Amino acid sequence: MSAMADKKKIRVAVVGAGHVAQIAHIPAYRENPDVELVAVVDDDPVKARRIRKQFEIGEWYDDISEMLRRADVDAVDICTPNYLHAPMAIAALRAGCDVLCEKPLARSAAEASKMVDTADQQGKLLMVAMNNRFREDIGALQRFVRGGELGEVQLVKAGWLQRVLDWRDREWFTQIGMAGGGALLDLGTPLMDLAIWSSSLRKPTSVSCGIFGKKARGQVEDSAAAMVRFAGGACLMLEVSWNLRDPADRSYLQIYGTKGAAVINPLQLHKSVHGNLVNVTPKLSPGKNFYKESYRSEIDHFIECVRQRRTPLTSGKDAIGVMRILDAMYQSAASGQEAKILE
């Protein structure tokens, strides 16, 4: 039995004490009996001390390097701004820790590849926090599609449109150097991962993309629309926005095949049976918030992978493929022409 398996609890440090850490990650770790939260790291000492006290975490630090030198940690959870993902993950991996990193994994495929290469060299796990893959309704949809119930998937439509936001409390979101991109990178990364994974699309070949809403040099887009082509002829249509002029946010995923269709929000599955369209939507857990529960399932999966030394469902290598598509989207938007997706 490995030394990791002998340990009673997995010792975790959370780096970045912002919204997603406080609302999703830290509560999920606290509910997992196999976890000991030993440290929280944030460059705001007041916040770090407050979070440590609120969630009864072992220690607080304002610098990840100091934490990695002084704390006995098995795994590091990175919930910081995008530009810090790569350097922090690489430092944690080199210190001998497994890493869970919030999405997007990096600002580009090249940056993500360095993170994955480091994980491989160190023999450590690198998991990306794609929580939507752990939703109960998405799991049912994915099994339906992979079971061949839709026939050959031909068209996937995905969108995530958010109402106008005020970024004054997170100004780094709007700066290209820190964020790496705008709504396309922020919303498009998890949306595209979800669409491709759940529909089993393979081998993206090219993309056409338009981005909108840049206000000044160095700022990022607030909206984007794109079409991705796949080998065999299937297409993915994607739209994202931080600037929806509508009373409510919108999100959707629609998968159309030769034998049926699948959509979410809410989940509906239909297939053709003897020439008739039949509703085959399974019963799901009543009253459950699938989105909220997905974070707990994601964290539990990460801890299980650390303990059992298993490859995560949302590995860093998977994320590189999505980042290559995003790189091509930005290239297409800049040139005004279709861009090839490099492997």
C-alpha positions as CSV (number, residue, x, y, z in Angstrom):
1,M,0.0,0.0,0.0
2,S,1.3,3.5,-0.9
3,A,2.3,6.1,1.7
4,M,-0.5,8.2,0.4
5,A,-3.1,5.4,0.9
6,D,-1.8,5.0,4.5
7,K,-2.5,8.5,5.5
8,K,-5.7,9.1,7.4
9,K,-6.5,12.3,5.6
10,I,-5.4,14.2,2.5
11,R,-3.8,17.5,3.5
12,V,-5.1,20.3,1.3
13,A,-4.1,23.9,0.8
14,V,-6.4,26.3,-1.0
15,V,-4.7,29.2,-2.8
16,G,-6.9,32.2,-3.6
17,A,-9.7,32.9,-1.2
18,G,-12.2,34.5,-3.6
19,H,-15.8,33.8,-4.4
20,V,-15.4,30.3,-5.9
21,A,-13.1,29.1,-3.0
22,Q,-15.5,30.4,-0.3
23,I,-18.8,29.3,-1.9
24,A,-17.8,26.0,-3.5
25,H,-14.3,24.6,-2.9
26,I,-13.7,25.1,0.8
27,P,-17.2,24.0,1.9
28,A,-16.8,20.8,-0.2
29,Y,-13.5,20.0,1.4
30,R,-14.9,20.5,4.8
31,E,-17.7,18.0,4.1
32,N,-15.2,15.4,2.9
33,P,-14.1,13.1,5.8
34,D,-10.9,12.2,4.0
35,V,-9.6,15.9,3.9
36,E,-7.8,18.1,6.3
37,L,-7.6,21.7,5.3
38,V,-4.2,22.7,6.5
39,A,-3.7,26.1,4.8
40,V,-5.3,29.0,2.9
41,V,-3.2,31.4,0.9
42,D,-4.3,34.9,-0.3
43,D,-2.3,38.0,-1.0
44,D,-4.8,39.9,1.2
45,P,-3.7,39.0,4.8
46,V,-7.0,40.3,6.3
47,K,-9.0,38.1,4.0
48,A,-6.7,35.1,4.6
49,R,-7.0,35.4,8.4
50,R,-10.8,35.8,8.2
51,I,-11.2,32.8,5.9
52,R,-8.9,30.7,8.1
53,K,-11.0,31.6,11.2
54,Q,-14.4,31.2,9.4
55,F,-13.7,27.7,8.0
56,E,-11.3,26.5,10.8
57,I,-8.4,26.0,8.5
58,G,-5.0,25.2,10.0
59,E,-2.8,28.2,8.9
60,W,-2.9,31.2,6.6
61,Y,-0.2,32.6,4.3
62,D,0.0,35.5,2.0
63,D,2.5,33.8,-0.3
64,I,2.3,30.4,-2.0
65,S,6.1,29.9,-1.9
66,E,6.2,30.3,1.9
67,M,3.3,27.9,2.2
68,L,5.0,25.3,0.1
69,R,8.2,25.6,2.2
70,R,6.6,25.5,5.6
71,A,3.3,23.5,5.3
72,D,3.0,19.7,5.1
73,V,0.7,19.5,2.1
74,D,-0.4,16.7,-0.2
75,A,-2.6,18.6,-2.6
76,V,-3.0,22.3,-3.7
77,D,-6.2,23.8,-5.0
78,I,-5.6,26.9,-7.1
79,C,-8.5,29.5,-7.3
80,T,-6.5,32.5,-8.3
81,P,-6.7,34.9,-11.4
82,N,-5.8,33.3,-14.7
83,Y,-2.2,34.7,-15.0
84,L,-1.2,33.0,-11.8
85,H,-2.5,29.5,-12.7
86,A,0.6,28.3,-14.5
87,P,3.4,29.6,-12.2
88,M,1.5,28.5,-9.0
89,A,0.6,25.1,-10.4
90,I,4.1,24.5,-11.6
91,A,5.6,25.5,-8.2
92,A,3.1,23.2,-6.4
93,L,3.8,20.3,-8.7
94,R,7.6,20.7,-8.3
95,A,7.1,20.8,-4.5
96,G,5.6,17.3,-4.7
97,C,1.9,18.2,-4.5
98,D,-1.0,17.1,-6.7
99,V,-3.0,20.1,-8.1
100,L,-6.6,21.0,-8.8
101,C,-6.7,24.2,-10.8
102,E,-9.8,26.3,-11.6
103,K,-10.8,26.9,-15.2
104,P,-9.4,28.0,-17.5
105,L,-6.3,26.0,-16.8
106,A,-4.2,28.7,-18.5
107,R,-4.2,31.6,-20.9
108,S,-3.1,29.6,-23.9
109,A,-2.4,26.0,-25.0
110,A,1.4,26.6,-24.8
111,E,1.0,27.7,-21.1
112,A,-1.2,24.7,-20.4
113,S,1.3,22.4,-22.0
114,K,4.0,23.5,-19.6
115,M,1.8,22.7,-16.7
116,V,0.9,19.3,-18.0
117,D,4.6,18.5,-18.8
118,T,5.6,19.5,-15.3
119,A,2.9,17.2,-13.8
120,D,4.2,14.3,-16.0
121,Q,7.8,15.0,-15.0
122,Q,7.0,15.1,-11.3
123,G,4.6,12.1,-11.4
124,K,1.8,14.2,-10.0
125,L,-1.8,14.8,-10.8
126,L,-3.1,17.9,-12.6
127,M,-6.9,18.2,-12.6
128,V,-8.9,21.0,-14.1
129,A,-12.0,22.2,-12.2
130,M,-14.6,21.5,-14.9
131,N,-17.4,21.0,-12.4
132,N,-20.2,20.7,-15.0
133,R,-18.9,17.3,-16.0
134,F,-20.0,16.1,-12.5
135,R,-23.6,17.2,-12.8
136,E,-26.2,14.5,-12.5
137,D,-28.2,15.7,-15.5
138,I,-25.1,16.0,-17.7
139,G,-24.0,12.5,-16.7
140,A,-27.3,11.1,-17.8
141,L,-27.1,13.1,-21.1
142,Q,-23.5,11.9,-21.8
143,R,-24.4,8.3,-21.2
144,F,-27.4,8.6,-23.6
145,V,-25.2,10.1,-26.3
146,R,-22.3,7.6,-25.8
147,G,-24.8,4.7,-25.9
148,G,-25.6,5.6,-29.5
149,E,-29.1,6.7,-28.7
150,L,-28.8,9.9,-30.8
151,G,-27.2,8.1,-33.7
152,E,-24.5,10.2,-35.4
153,V,-24.1,13.6,-33.8
154,Q,-24.4,16.3,-36.4
155,L,-24.9,19.6,-34.7
156,V,-24.2,20.9,-31.2
157,K,-25.4,24.3,-30.0
158,A,-24.1,25.8,-26.8
159,G,-24.5,29.2,-25.2
160,W,-23.8,31.0,-21.9
161,L,-25.1,34.6,-21.8
162,Q,-24.7,36.7,-18.6
163,R,-26.3,40.0,-17.9
164,V,-24.2,43.1,-17.8
165,L,-21.6,42.9,-15.0
166,D,-19.6,45.4,-13.0
167,W,-16.0,44.3,-12.9
168,R,-14.7,46.9,-10.4
169,D,-14.1,44.3,-7.7
170,R,-12.3,42.0,-10.2
171,E,-10.6,44.4,-12.6
172,W,-8.1,41.8,-13.7
173,F,-10.9,40.1,-15.6
174,T,-10.9,42.9,-18.1
175,Q,-7.1,43.1,-18.7
176,I,-5.7,40.9,-21.5
177,G,-2.3,40.3,-19.8
178,M,-3.9,39.0,-16.6
179,A,-7.0,37.3,-17.9
180,G,-5.7,36.1,-21.3
181,G,-9.1,36.7,-22.8
182,G,-12.6,37.9,-22.0
183,A,-16.0,36.2,-22.1
184,L,-14.7,33.7,-24.8
185,L,-12.0,32.4,-22.4
186,D,-14.0,32.8,-19.2
187,L,-17.3,31.3,-20.3
188,G,-16.3,29.5,-23.5
189,T,-13.7,27.3,-21.8
190,P,-16.2,25.3,-19.5
191,L,-19.0,25.6,-22.1
192,M,-16.9,24.1,-24.9
193,D,-15.4,21.4,-22.7
194,L,-18.9,20.4,-21.7
195,A,-20.3,20.4,-25.2
196,I,-17.4,18.4,-26.7
197,W,-17.3,15.9,-23.8
198,S,-21.0,15.2,-23.6
199,S,-21.5,14.9,-27.3
200,S,-18.4,12.8,-27.9
201,L,-17.2,15.0,-30.7
202,R,-13.7,14.2,-31.9
203,K,-10.9,15.8,-34.0
204,P,-11.7,19.5,-34.3
205,T,-10.3,20.8,-37.6
206,S,-11.1,24.5,-38.0
207,V,-13.0,27.4,-36.5
208,S,-14.6,30.7,-37.5
209,C,-15.0,33.3,-34.7
210,G,-16.1,36.9,-34.1
211,I,-15.5,38.8,-30.8
212,F,-17.2,42.0,-29.7
213,G,-17.2,44.6,-27.1
214,K,-13.5,45.7,-26.6
215,K,-13.5,49.2,-25.3
216,A,-9.8,50.1,-25.3
217,R,-6.4,48.8,-26.0
218,G,-5.5,46.0,-23.7
219,Q,-9.0,45.2,-22.7
220,V,-10.9,42.0,-23.5
221,E,-14.0,41.1,-25.4
222,D,-17.4,40.9,-23.6
223,S,-19.1,38.7,-26.2
224,A,-18.2,36.1,-28.9
225,A,-19.8,33.8,-31.4
226,A,-18.0,30.9,-33.1
227,M,-18.5,27.7,-35.2
228,V,-16.1,24.8,-34.8
229,R,-15.9,22.1,-37.5
230,F,-15.0,18.5,-36.7
231,A,-13.7,15.6,-38.8
232,G,-16.7,13.9,-40.3
233,G,-18.7,17.1,-40.8
234,A,-20.2,17.8,-37.3
235,C,-20.4,21.4,-36.2
236,L,-20.4,23.1,-32.8
237,M,-22.1,26.5,-32.6
238,L,-21.0,28.6,-29.5
239,E,-22.1,32.0,-28.2
240,V,-21.0,33.7,-25.0
241,S,-21.5,37.1,-23.4
242,W,-21.0,39.2,-20.3
243,N,-23.2,41.8,-21.8
244,L,-26.7,40.3,-22.2
245,R,-29.4,43.0,-22.3
246,D,-32.0,40.8,-20.9
247,P,-33.8,40.3,-17.5
248,A,-32.2,36.9,-16.8
249,D,-29.0,35.0,-17.7
250,R,-29.3,32.2,-20.2
251,S,-27.4,29.0,-20.7
252,Y,-28.2,26.0,-22.9
253,L,-26.7,22.9,-24.6
254,Q,-28.5,21.2,-27.5
255,I,-27.2,18.1,-29.2
256,Y,-28.8,16.9,-32.4
257,G,-28.1,13.5,-34.1
258,T,-29.5,11.3,-36.8
259,K,-31.8,9.4,-34.3
260,G,-32.7,12.0,-31.7
261,A,-31.9,15.1,-29.7
262,A,-30.8,16.0,-26.2
263,V,-31.0,19.3,-24.4
264,I,-30.3,20.6,-20.8
265,N,-31.8,23.3,-18.5
266,P,-33.9,21.3,-18.1
267,L,-32.7,17.9,-19.3
268,Q,-34.9,16.4,-22.1
269,L,-33.9,13.4,-24.2
270,H,-35.9,12.3,-27.3
271,K,-35.2,9.5,-29.8
272,S,-36.9,8.1,-32.8
273,V,-38.5,4.7,-32.2
274,H,-40.2,3.0,-35.2
275,G,-40.7,6.3,-36.8
276,N,-42.1,8.0,-33.7
277,L,-40.3,10.5,-31.5
278,V,-40.3,9.2,-27.9
279,N,-39.5,11.1,-24.7
280,V,-36.9,8.9,-22.9
281,T,-35.8,11.5,-20.3
282,P,-34.7,9.6,-17.1
283,K,-35.9,10.5,-13.7
284,L,-33.3,12.5,-11.7
285,S,-33.0,13.3,-8.0
286,P,-35.9,15.6,-7.1
287,G,-35.2,19.0,-5.7
288,K,-31.4,18.8,-6.2
289,N,-29.4,21.8,-7.4
290,F,-27.2,20.0,-10.0
291,Y,-24.9,22.9,-10.4
292,K,-24.2,23.3,-6.7
293,E,-23.8,19.5,-6.2
294,S,-21.4,19.3,-9.1
295,Y,-18.7,21.2,-7.0
296,R,-18.9,18.7,-4.2
297,S,-18.7,15.8,-6.6
298,E,-15.7,17.4,-8.3
299,I,-13.8,17.9,-5.1
300,D,-14.6,14.3,-3.9
301,H,-13.4,13.0,-7.3
302,F,-10.1,15.0,-6.9
303,I,-9.5,13.6,-3.4
304,E,-10.3,10.1,-4.6
305,C,-7.8,10.4,-7.5
306,V,-5.1,11.7,-5.1
307,R,-5.7,8.8,-2.7
308,Q,-6.0,6.1,-5.4
309,R,-3.5,7.6,-7.9
310,R,-6.1,7.6,-10.6
311,T,-6.2,9.8,-13.7
312,P,-8.8,12.5,-13.2
313,L,-12.0,12.7,-15.3
314,T,-10.9,16.3,-16.2
315,S,-7.2,16.0,-16.7
316,G,-4.8,18.7,-17.8
317,K,-4.2,16.9,-21.0
318,D,-7.9,17.2,-21.9
319,A,-7.7,20.9,-21.2
320,I,-4.9,21.4,-23.8
321,G,-7.3,20.3,-26.5
322,V,-9.9,22.9,-25.5
323,M,-7.2,25.6,-25.2
324,R,-6.0,24.8,-28.8
325,I,-9.5,25.5,-30.1
326,L,-9.7,28.7,-28.1
327,D,-6.3,29.8,-29.5
328,A,-7.7,29.2,-33.0
329,M,-10.8,31.2,-32.2
330,Y,-8.8,34.2,-31.2
331,Q,-6.7,33.8,-34.3
332,S,-9.8,33.7,-36.5
333,A,-11.3,36.7,-34.8
334,A,-8.1,38.7,-35.3
335,S,-7.7,37.8,-39.0
336,G,-11.4,37.7,-40.0
337,Q,-10.9,34.3,-41.6
338,E,-11.3,30.7,-40.7
339,A,-8.4,29.3,-38.6
340,K,-7.0,25.8,-38.5
341,I,-6.8,24.0,-35.2
342,L,-3.3,22.8,-34.5
343,E,-2.5,19.5,-32.8
